[in-house]
Amino acid sequence: MRRCGAWPSGLRASSHFNGLKGKIVIRSKILDDAGFCIIRDRADAYGSAQVGFDAIAQVWAALDQARGDRARGAADVAAFMVAVKLVRASTNPGHVDSWVDIAGFAALGGEIATEGGAA
């Protein structure tokens, strides 16, 4: 079964393809994968892109409101990424990758915030 981002082993621009022809092959593969992912895989897992993006926009607006006038920083980006994954987890709670990503982004955001990387 085809998976998003599943590249044949050894298909790397730096090691196996040189020049413009190789770049075109890589670009074509990336575009082909993107088409497959947004048409089949992502739609099957998360439903309508319009509905999901609208929900994400609402959550991001709430995060902006809560942040106030403080400039957005790296820790805020982690919070925004958690928000994307929360919307996806709400759409499909059984898709474990969303929960793993939430934990990962939260851990990174916490690390950045506690090391002084927050704005």
LOPA-931832 format. One record per atom (N, C-alpha, C): atom name; y, z, x; residue in three letters. Coordinates in Angstrom, 2 decimals, decimal comma, padded with zeros to 5 digits. Atoms other than C-alpha are relative to their C-alpha. Layout:
// residues N
+-------+---------+---------+---------+---------+
! atomo !   north !      up !    east ! residuo !
+-------+---------+---------+---------+---------+
!    CA !       Y !       Z !       X !     ALA !
...
+-------+---------+---------+---------+---------+
***
This chain:
// residues 119
+-------+---------+---------+---------+---------+
! atomo !   north !      up !    east ! residuo !
+-------+---------+---------+---------+---------+
!     N ! -001,19 !  000,00 !  000,84 !     MET !
!    CA !  000,00 !  000,00 !  000,00 !     MET !
!     C !  001,25 !  000,00 !  000,88 !     MET !
!     N ! -001,25 !  000,10 ! -000,76 !     ARG !
!    CA !  003,44 ! -000,88 !  001,27 !     ARG !
!     C !  000,84 !  001,25 ! -000,23 !     ARG !
!     N ! -000,90 ! -001,16 !  000,08 !     ARG !
!    CA !  005,79 !  002,02 !  002,04 !     ARG !
!     C !  001,36 ! -000,40 !  000,56 !     ARG !
!     N ! -001,34 !  000,23 ! -000,52 !     CYS !
!    CA !  009,53 !  002,06 !  002,64 !     CYS !
!     C !  000,06 !  000,40 !  001,46 !     CYS !
!     N ! -000,20 ! -000,31 ! -001,40 !     GLY !
!    CA !  010,38 !  001,92 !  006,31 !     GLY !
!     C ! -001,25 ! -000,08 !  000,85 !     GLY !
!     N !  001,24 !  000,10 ! -000,76 !     ALA !
!    CA !  006,80 !  001,23 !  007,39 !     ALA !
!     C !  000,03 ! -001,26 !  000,85 !     ALA !
!     N ! -000,12 !  001,13 ! -000,91 !     TRP !
!    CA !  007,36 ! -001,01 !  010,38 !     TRP !
!     C ! -001,31 ! -000,19 !  000,75 !     TRP !
!     N !  001,18 !  000,24 ! -000,83 !     PRO !
!    CA !  004,50 ! -002,69 !  012,22 !     PRO !
!     C !  000,20 !  000,64 !  001,37 !     PRO !
!     N ! -000,13 ! -000,63 ! -001,31 !     SER !
!    CA !  003,79 ! -000,86 !  015,46 !     SER !
!     C !  000,47 ! -001,02 !  001,01 !     SER !
!     N ! -000,51 !  000,87 ! -001,04 !     GLY !
!    CA !  005,67 ! -002,32 !  018,38 !     GLY !
!     C !  001,19 ! -000,84 ! -000,40 !     GLY !
!     N ! -001,13 !  000,81 !  000,43 !     LEU !
!    CA !  008,38 ! -003,97 !  016,27 !     LEU !
!     C !  001,29 !  000,77 !  000,27 !     LEU !
!     N ! -001,22 ! -000,68 ! -000,42 !     ARG !
!    CA !  011,43 ! -002,70 !  018,13 !     ARG !
!     C !  000,90 ! -001,01 !  000,68 !     ARG !
!     N ! -000,95 !  000,96 ! -000,54 !     ALA !
!    CA !  014,54 ! -004,66 !  018,98 !     ALA !
!     C !  000,12 !  000,11 !  001,51 !     ALA !
!     N ! -000,25 ! -000,18 ! -001,42 !     SER !
!    CA !  014,89 ! -003,16 !  022,42 !     SER !
!     C ! -001,16 ! -000,43 !  000,88 !     SER !
!     N !  001,13 !  000,26 ! -000,89 !     SER !
!    CA !  011,37 ! -003,80 !  023,67 !     SER !
!     C ! -000,69 ! -001,34 ! -000,23 !     SER !
!     N !  000,79 !  001,19 !  000,27 !     HIS !
!    CA !  009,92 ! -006,87 !  021,95 !     HIS !
!     C !  000,81 ! -001,24 ! -000,40 !     HIS !
!     N ! -000,79 !  001,14 !  000,43 !     PHE !
!    CA !  012,78 ! -009,05 !  020,74 !     PHE !
!     C !  001,27 ! -000,07 !  000,83 !     PHE !
!     N ! -001,20 !  000,20 ! -000,80 !     ASN !
!    CA !  015,50 ! -010,48 !  022,90 !     ASN !
!     C !  000,84 ! -001,10 ! -000,63 !     ASN !
!     N ! -000,90 !  001,04 !  000,46 !     GLY !
!    CA !  018,53 ! -012,51 !  021,95 !     GLY !
!     C !  000,17 ! -000,03 ! -001,50 !     GLY !
!     N ! -000,35 !  000,14 !  001,40 !     LEU !
!    CA !  019,77 ! -013,70 !  018,60 !     LEU !
!     C ! -001,21 ! -000,14 ! -000,90 !     LEU !
!     N !  001,18 !  000,19 !  000,84 !     LYS !
!    CA !  016,38 ! -014,81 !  017,26 !     LYS !
!     C ! -000,67 !  001,34 ! -000,31 !     LYS !
!     N !  000,60 ! -001,31 !  000,22 !     GLY !
!    CA !  014,98 ! -011,32 !  017,73 !     GLY !
!     C !  000,82 !  000,86 ! -000,93 !     GLY !
!     N ! -000,88 ! -000,78 !  000,87 !     LYS !
!    CA !  018,01 ! -009,74 !  016,06 !     LYS !
!     C ! -000,12 ! -000,47 ! -001,44 !     LYS !
!     N !  000,14 !  000,54 !  001,36 !     ILE !
!    CA !  017,63 ! -012,06 !  013,08 !     ILE !
!     C ! -001,32 !  000,48 ! -000,61 !     ILE !
!     N !  001,29 ! -000,50 !  000,49 !     VAL !
!    CA !  013,97 ! -011,05 !  012,76 !     VAL !
!     C !  000,14 !  001,45 ! -000,43 !     VAL !
!     N ! -000,18 ! -001,41 !  000,32 !     ILE !
!    CA !  014,95 ! -007,35 !  012,84 !     ILE !
!     C !  000,86 !  000,14 ! -001,26 !     ILE !
!     N ! -000,87 ! -000,07 !  001,17 !     ARG !
!    CA !  017,80 ! -007,87 !  010,34 !     ARG !
!     C ! -000,76 ! -000,40 ! -001,26 !     ARG !
!     N !  000,76 !  000,48 !  001,15 !     SER !
!    CA !  015,52 ! -009,80 !  008,03 !     SER !
!     C ! -001,00 !  001,06 ! -000,47 !     SER !
!     N !  000,97 ! -001,06 !  000,34 !     LYS !
!    CA !  012,88 ! -007,04 !  008,16 !     LYS !
!     C !  000,70 !  001,18 ! -000,67 !     LYS !
!     N ! -000,75 ! -001,11 !  000,58 !     ILE !
!    CA !  015,48 ! -004,36 !  007,45 !     ILE !
!     C !  000,43 ! -000,33 ! -001,43 !     ILE !
!     N ! -000,43 !  000,39 !  001,34 !     LEU !
!    CA !  016,87 ! -006,28 !  004,48 !     LEU !
!     C ! -001,17 ! -000,11 ! -000,97 !     LEU !
!     N !  001,20 !  000,09 !  000,82 !     ASP !
!    CA !  013,37 ! -006,99 !  003,17 !     ASP !
!     C ! -000,46 !  001,40 ! -000,42 !     ASP !
!     N !  000,39 ! -001,38 !  000,31 !     ASP !
!    CA !  012,49 ! -003,29 !  003,41 !     ASP !
!     C !  000,96 !  000,65 ! -000,99 !     ASP !
!     N ! -001,00 ! -000,59 !  000,90 !     ALA !
!    CA !  015,74 ! -002,27 !  001,72 !     ALA !
!     C ! -000,20 ! -000,51 ! -001,42 !     ALA !
!     N !  000,24 !  000,56 !  001,32 !     GLY !
!    CA !  015,08 ! -004,63 ! -001,16 !     GLY !
!     C ! -001,22 !  000,61 ! -000,66 !     GLY !
!     N !  001,21 ! -000,61 !  000,55 !     PHE !
!    CA !  011,57 ! -003,29 ! -001,63 !     PHE !
!     C !  000,26 !  001,44 ! -000,42 !     PHE !
!     N ! -000,21 ! -001,43 !  000,26 !     CYS !
!    CA !  012,73 !  000,31 ! -001,44 !     CYS !
!     C !  000,87 !  000,24 ! -001,23 !     CYS !
!     N ! -000,88 ! -000,27 !  001,13 !     ILE !
!    CA !  015,56 !  000,06 ! -003,95 !     ILE !
!     C ! -000,52 ! -000,58 ! -001,31 !     ILE !
!     N !  000,53 !  000,60 !  001,22 !     ILE !
!    CA !  013,69 ! -002,14 ! -006,38 !     ILE !
!     C ! -001,25 !  000,73 ! -000,49 !     ILE !
!     N !  001,25 ! -000,62 !  000,42 !     ARG !
!    CA !  010,30 ! -000,42 ! -006,39 !     ARG !
!     C ! -000,06 !  001,48 !  000,29 !     ARG !
!     N !  000,26 ! -001,37 ! -000,40 !     ASP !
!    CA !  009,95 !  002,78 ! -004,44 !     ASP !
!     C !  001,03 !  000,98 ! -000,54 !     ASP !
!     N ! -001,04 ! -000,94 !  000,42 !     ARG !
!    CA !  013,30 !  004,47 ! -005,14 !     ARG !
!     C !  000,13 !  000,02 ! -001,52 !     ARG !
!     N ! -000,10 !  000,05 !  001,46 !     ALA !
!    CA !  013,46 !  003,28 ! -008,74 !     ALA !
!     C ! -001,17 !  000,74 ! -000,66 !     ALA !
!     N !  001,16 ! -000,72 !  000,54 !     ASP !
!    CA !  009,94 !  004,57 ! -009,39 !     ASP !
!     C !  000,15 !  001,50 !  000,17 !     ASP !
!     N ! -000,10 ! -001,44 ! -000,30 !     ALA !
!    CA !  010,72 !  007,93 ! -007,80 !     ALA !
!     C !  001,18 !  000,66 ! -000,70 !     ALA !
!     N ! -001,23 ! -000,66 !  000,44 !     TYR !
!    CA !  014,27 !  008,55 ! -009,05 !     TYR !
!     C !  000,66 ! -000,61 ! -001,23 !     TYR !
!     N ! -000,59 !  000,59 !  001,19 !     GLY !
!    CA !  014,99 !  006,26 ! -012,00 !     GLY !
!     C !  001,23 ! -000,84 !  000,30 !     GLY !
!     N ! -001,18 !  000,85 ! -000,07 !     SER !
!    CA !  018,26 !  004,47 ! -012,61 !     SER !
!     C !  000,96 !  000,44 !  001,10 !     SER !
!     N ! -000,97 ! -000,30 ! -001,05 !     ALA !
!    CA !  020,57 !  004,27 ! -009,61 !     ALA !
!     C !  001,34 !  000,39 ! -000,61 !     ALA !
!     N ! -001,29 ! -000,30 !  000,65 !     GLN !
!    CA !  023,61 !  004,29 ! -011,93 !     GLN !
!     C !  000,03 !  001,44 ! -000,50 !     GLN !
!     N !  000,06 ! -001,37 !  000,52 !     VAL !
!    CA !  022,54 !  007,53 ! -013,61 !     VAL !
!     C !  000,01 !  001,00 !  001,15 !     VAL !
!     N !  000,04 ! -000,90 ! -001,15 !     GLY !
!    CA !  021,71 !  009,17 ! -010,29 !     GLY !
!     C !  001,32 !  000,07 !  000,73 !     GLY !
!     N ! -001,28 !  000,02 ! -000,70 !     PHE !
!    CA !  024,94 !  008,08 ! -008,62 !     PHE !
!     C !  001,09 !  000,69 ! -000,81 !     PHE !
!     N ! -000,97 ! -000,70 !  000,85 !     ASP !
!    CA !  026,99 !  009,28 ! -011,60 !     ASP !
!     C ! -000,17 !  001,52 !  000,11 !     ASP !
!     N !  000,27 ! -001,44 ! -000,12 !     ALA !
!    CA !  025,31 !  012,70 ! -011,38 !     ALA !
!     C !  000,44 !  000,52 !  001,37 !     ALA !
!     N ! -000,41 ! -000,39 ! -001,35 !     ILE !
!    CA !  025,88 !  012,85 ! -007,62 !     ILE !
!     C !  001,52 !  000,07 !  000,08 !     ILE !
!     N ! -001,46 ! -000,01 ! -000,02 !     ALA !
!    CA !  029,56 !  011,97 ! -008,10 !     ALA !
!     C !  000,55 !  001,25 ! -000,68 !     ALA !
!     N ! -000,44 ! -001,22 !  000,69 !     GLN !
!    CA !  029,94 !  014,86 ! -010,56 !     GLN !
!     C ! -000,21 !  001,24 !  000,85 !     GLN !
!     N !  000,27 ! -001,16 ! -000,86 !     VAL !
!    CA !  028,32 !  017,33 ! -008,18 !     VAL !
!     C !  000,95 !  000,00 !  001,19 !     VAL !
!     N ! -000,93 !  000,08 ! -001,13 !     TRP !
!    CA !  030,43 !  016,09 ! -005,27 !     TRP !
!     C !  001,40 !  000,41 ! -000,42 !     TRP !
!     N ! -001,32 ! -000,40 !  000,48 !     ALA !
!    CA !  033,58 !  016,49 ! -007,36 !     ALA !
!     C !  000,09 !  001,52 ! -000,13 !     ALA !
!     N !  000,03 ! -001,46 !  000,10 !     ALA !
!    CA !  032,57 !  020,09 ! -008,05 !     ALA !
!     C !  000,08 !  000,65 !  001,38 !     ALA !
!     N ! -000,06 ! -000,53 ! -001,37 !     LEU !
!    CA !  032,01 !  020,70 ! -004,33 !     LEU !
!     C !  001,41 ! -000,15 !  000,58 !     LEU !
!     N ! -001,38 !  000,20 ! -000,46 !     ASP !
!    CA !  035,44 !  019,22 ! -003,55 !     ASP !
!     C !  000,93 !  001,04 ! -000,63 !     ASP !
!     N ! -000,83 ! -000,97 !  000,69 !     GLN !
!    CA !  037,02 !  021,47 ! -006,16 !     GLN !
!     C ! -000,21 !  001,41 !  000,57 !     GLN !
!     N !  000,30 ! -001,32 ! -000,56 !     ALA !
!    CA !  035,27 !  024,56 ! -004,78 !     ALA !
!     C !  000,57 !  000,15 !  001,41 !     ALA !
!     N ! -000,49 ! -000,04 ! -001,37 !     ARG !
!    CA !  036,32 !  023,68 ! -001,20 !     ARG !
!     C !  001,52 !  000,16 !  000,03 !     ARG !
!     N ! -001,45 ! -000,10 !  000,05 !     GLY !
!    CA !  039,96 !  023,41 ! -002,23 !     GLY !
!     C !  000,67 ! -000,88 !  001,02 !     GLY !
!     N ! -000,80 !  000,78 ! -000,94 !     ASP !
!    CA !  042,48 !  022,28 !  000,36 !     ASP !
!     C ! -000,58 ! -000,06 !  001,41 !     ASP !
!     N !  000,60 ! -000,02 ! -001,32 !     ARG !
!    CA !  040,24 !  023,01 !  003,33 !     ARG !
!     C ! -000,57 ! -001,39 !  000,31 !     ARG !
!     N !  000,52 !  001,31 ! -000,40 !     ALA !
!    CA !  039,39 !  019,84 !  005,25 !     ALA !
!     C ! -001,53 !  000,01 ! -000,01 !     ALA !
!     N !  001,46 !  000,11 !  000,01 !     ARG !
!    CA !  035,83 !  018,61 !  004,87 !     ARG !
!     C ! -000,50 ! -000,03 !  001,43 !     ARG !
!     N !  000,58 ! -000,05 ! -001,33 !     GLY !
!    CA !  033,72 !  019,43 !  007,90 !     GLY !
!     C ! -001,49 ! -000,30 ! -000,02 !     GLY !
!     N !  001,42 !  000,32 ! -000,15 !     ALA !
!    CA !  030,19 !  018,97 !  009,17 !     ALA !
!     C ! -000,89 !  000,83 ! -000,92 !     ALA !
!     N !  000,80 ! -000,83 !  000,90 !     ALA !
!    CA !  028,80 !  021,92 !  007,19 !     ALA !
!     C !  000,14 ! -000,47 ! -001,44 !     ALA !
!     N ! -000,19 !  000,55 !  001,35 !     ASP !
!    CA !  030,31 !  020,41 !  004,04 !     ASP !
!     C ! -000,85 ! -001,24 ! -000,21 !     ASP !
!     N !  000,84 !  001,20 !  000,10 !     VAL !
!    CA !  028,50 !  017,16 !  004,76 !     VAL !
!     C ! -001,44 !  000,42 ! -000,30 !     VAL !
!     N !  001,35 ! -000,50 !  000,29 !     ALA !
!    CA !  025,24 !  019,13 !  004,82 !     ALA !
!     C ! -000,10 !  000,42 ! -001,47 !     ALA !
!     N !  000,01 ! -000,39 !  001,41 !     ALA !
!    CA !  026,17 !  020,60 !  001,42 !     ALA !
!     C ! -000,03 ! -001,22 ! -000,92 !     ALA !
!     N !  000,00 !  001,22 !  000,80 !     PHE !
!    CA !  026,87 !  017,12 !  000,07 !     PHE !
!     C ! -001,38 ! -000,66 !  000,03 !     PHE !
!     N !  001,34 !  000,57 ! -000,08 !     MET !
!    CA !  023,49 !  015,93 !  001,32 !     MET !
!     C ! -001,00 !  000,82 ! -000,81 !     MET !
!     N !  000,83 ! -000,85 !  000,86 !     VAL !
!    CA !  021,81 !  018,93 ! -000,34 !     VAL !
!     C !  000,23 ! -000,38 ! -001,46 !     VAL !
!     N ! -000,32 !  000,38 !  001,38 !     ALA !
!    CA !  023,60 !  017,90 ! -003,54 !     ALA !
!     C ! -000,71 ! -001,29 ! -000,40 !     ALA !
!     N !  000,71 !  001,25 !  000,28 !     VAL !
!    CA !  022,17 !  014,37 ! -003,32 !     VAL !
!     C ! -001,47 !  000,30 ! -000,28 !     VAL !
!     N !  001,43 ! -000,30 !  000,15 !     LYS !
!    CA !  018,69 !  015,79 ! -002,89 !     LYS !
!     C ! -000,27 !  000,86 ! -001,23 !     LYS !
!     N !  000,18 ! -000,80 !  001,23 !     LEU !
!    CA !  019,18 !  018,32 ! -005,72 !     LEU !
!     C ! -000,03 ! -000,90 ! -001,23 !     LEU !
!     N !  000,01 !  000,95 !  001,12 !     VAL !
!    CA !  020,02 !  015,48 ! -008,10 !     VAL !
!     C ! -001,34 ! -000,73 ! -000,03 !     VAL !
!     N !  001,29 !  000,70 ! -000,05 !     ARG !
!    CA !  016,93 !  013,61 ! -006,94 !     ARG !
!     C ! -001,15 !  000,93 ! -000,40 !     ARG !
!     N !  001,05 ! -000,96 !  000,37 !     ALA !
!    CA !  014,77 !  016,75 ! -007,27 !     ALA !
!     C !  000,03 !  000,27 ! -001,51 !     ALA !
!     N ! -000,11 ! -000,19 !  001,45 !     SER !
!    CA !  016,10 !  017,20 ! -010,80 !     SER !
!     C ! -000,58 ! -001,19 ! -000,76 !     SER !
!     N !  000,53 !  001,21 !  000,61 !     THR !
!    CA !  015,14 !  013,62 ! -011,61 !     THR !
!     C ! -001,51 ! -000,03 !  000,07 !     THR !
!     N !  001,44 !  000,05 ! -000,22 !     ASN !
!    CA !  011,64 !  013,98 ! -010,18 !     ASN !
!     C ! -000,43 !  001,24 !  000,79 !     ASN !
!     N !  000,34 ! -001,26 ! -000,69 !     PRO !
!    CA !  010,68 !  017,62 ! -009,40 !     PRO !
!     C ! -001,30 ! -000,06 !  000,79 !     PRO !
!     N !  001,28 !  000,11 ! -000,69 !     GLY !
!    CA !  007,23 !  016,55 ! -008,26 !     GLY !
!     C !  000,04 ! -000,77 !  001,31 !     GLY !
!     N ! -000,14 !  000,78 ! -001,24 !     HIS !
!    CA !  008,56 !  014,43 ! -005,39 !     HIS !
!     C !  000,38 !  000,97 !  001,12 !     HIS !
!     N ! -000,18 ! -001,09 ! -000,96 !     VAL !
!    CA !  008,13 !  016,94 ! -002,57 !     VAL !
!     C !  000,98 ! -000,33 !  001,12 !     VAL !
!     N ! -000,93 !  000,38 ! -001,07 !     ASP !
!    CA !  010,20 !  014,97 ! -000,05 !     ASP !
!     C !  001,42 !  000,50 ! -000,28 !     ASP !
!     N ! -001,34 ! -000,48 !  000,33 !     SER !
!    CA !  013,37 !  015,95 ! -001,92 !     SER !
!     C !  000,14 !  001,48 !  000,35 !     SER !
!     N ! -000,05 ! -001,43 ! -000,30 !     TRP !
!    CA !  012,54 !  019,65 ! -001,56 !     TRP !
!     C !  000,00 !  000,25 !  001,50 !     TRP !
!     N !  000,02 ! -000,13 ! -001,46 !     VAL !
!    CA !  011,75 !  019,25 !  002,12 !     VAL !
!     C !  001,37 ! -000,36 !  000,57 !     VAL !
!     N ! -001,32 !  000,42 ! -000,47 !     ASP !
!    CA !  015,02 !  017,39 !  002,66 !     ASP !
!     C !  001,07 !  001,05 ! -000,33 !     ASP !
!     N ! -000,95 ! -001,06 !  000,37 !     ILE !
!    CA !  016,97 !  020,11 !  000,78 !     ILE !
!     C ! -000,07 !  001,13 !  001,02 !     ILE !
!     N !  000,17 ! -001,09 ! -000,96 !     ALA !
!    CA !  015,52 !  022,76 !  003,07 !     ALA !
!     C !  000,54 ! -000,39 !  001,38 !     ALA !
!     N ! -000,47 !  000,47 ! -001,30 !     GLY !
!    CA !  016,25 !  020,68 !  006,16 !     GLY !
!     C !  001,51 ! -000,07 !  000,08 !     GLY !
!     N ! -001,46 !  000,09 ! -000,02 !     PHE !
!    CA !  019,86 !  019,91 !  005,23 !     PHE !
!     C !  000,64 !  001,38 ! -000,10 !     PHE !
!     N ! -000,53 ! -001,36 !  000,11 !     ALA !
!    CA !  020,44 !  023,55 !  004,24 !     ALA !
!     C ! -000,09 !  000,72 !  001,34 !     ALA !
!     N !  000,16 ! -000,63 ! -001,30 !     ALA !
!    CA !  019,08 !  024,76 !  007,57 !     ALA !
!     C !  001,02 ! -000,55 !  001,00 !     ALA !
!     N ! -000,98 !  000,61 ! -000,91 !     LEU !
!    CA !  021,25 !  022,29 !  009,49 !     LEU !
!     C !  001,42 !  000,45 ! -000,34 !     LEU !
!     N ! -001,33 ! -000,45 !  000,42 !     GLY !
!    CA !  024,33 !  023,20 !  007,45 !     GLY !
!     C !  000,26 !  001,44 !  000,38 !     GLY !
!     N ! -000,14 ! -001,40 ! -000,38 !     GLY !
!    CA !  023,73 !  026,89 !  008,01 !     GLY !
!     C !  000,20 !  000,17 !  001,49 !     GLY !
!     N ! -000,14 ! -000,05 ! -001,46 !     GLU !
!    CA !  023,32 !  026,34 !  011,72 !     GLU !
!     C !  001,40 ! -000,42 !  000,44 !     GLU !
!     N ! -001,33 !  000,50 ! -000,35 !     ILE !
!    CA !  026,52 !  024,32 !  011,94 !     ILE !
!     C !  001,08 !  001,01 ! -000,40 !     ILE !
!     N ! -001,00 ! -000,94 !  000,50 !     ALA !
!    CA !  028,49 !  026,82 !  009,83 !     ALA !
!     C !  000,04 !  001,28 !  000,83 !     ALA !
!     N !  000,03 ! -001,26 ! -000,75 !     THR !
!    CA !  027,34 !  029,84 !  011,83 !     THR !
!     C !  000,33 ! -000,20 !  001,47 !     THR !
!     N ! -000,39 !  000,28 ! -001,39 !     GLU !
!    CA !  028,03 !  028,13 !  015,16 !     GLU !
!     C !  001,45 ! -000,43 !  000,09 !     GLU !
!     N ! -001,42 !  000,34 ! -000,03 !     GLY !
!    CA !  031,62 !  027,49 !  014,18 !     GLY !
!     C !  000,31 ! -001,46 ! -000,24 !     GLY !
!     N ! -000,22 !  001,42 !  000,22 !     GLY !
!    CA !  031,14 !  023,83 !  013,26 !     GLY !
!     C !  000,60 ! -000,32 ! -001,35 !     GLY !
!     N ! -000,60 !  000,25 !  001,31 !     ALA !
!    CA !  032,48 !  024,28 !  009,73 !     ALA !
!     C !  001,50 ! -000,19 !  000,17 !     ALA !
!     N ! -001,45 !  000,27 ! -000,08 !     ALA !
!    CA !  035,99 !  023,01 !  009,10 !     ALA !
!     C !  000,79 !  001,24 ! -000,33 !     ALA !
+-------+---------+---------+---------+---------+
***
